Amino acid sequence: MMVYAPPSTMDRAMQVLENVKPTLISVEEACTKLRLSRSTIYALARSGQIEIKRLGPKISRVVVESLDRYVAGLPSFQPGSPIKTLTDEERAERDADLAKLGL
């Protein structure tokens, strides 16, 4: 005979926490999430595209909402669309933007 035991307060709390999205994540977690290097994450922060908070002299955390905004602003791949070749002017503008990011 099985006896039903109601979930403990700790069990309920753990279930709630599993569904809560974190506000801040480590730089390493952001690297993993976006498949980018640490230097690229910091370059995106310097350019203002994502936000990093300093919690201490050696503790930095990335604001998850800023990562979500960054990803949402990226262009989507459209299957079957022609690949655009950059003009010399567009290439120079792209190179200048990358230089600003330190890339």
C-alpha positions, 0 to 999 in steps of 0.5 A, a space after each residue: 500500500 502506497 501512502 501519499 505524502 504532500 511535497 515539503 516546503 523545500 520541494 515546492 520552493 525548488 520547483 518554483 526556482 526551476 522555472 525562474 529565469 536568472 537576472 544575472 549570469 557569469 561571463 563564462 555562462 554568457 560565453 557558453 550561451 552565445 558561443 562567443 569568446 570572453 573578449 567578444 563578450 567584453 567588447 559587446 559590453 564596451 560598445 553598449 550592446 550588452 550590459 555587465 554589472 560589477 559586483 566586486 573587484 573581481 566579480 562581473 555578471 552579465 544582465 540576461 535581459 541585455 543578452 536577450 535584447 542583443 540576440 533579438 536584434 540580430 538579423 535572421 537567416 532567410 533560407 533561399 535568400 541570396 548572399 549579399 556581397 558588400 560594396 567597398 564602402 560597406 566593407 570599410 564601414 564594417 571594418 571600422 565598426 569591428 575596430 571600435 569593438 577591438 576585433 
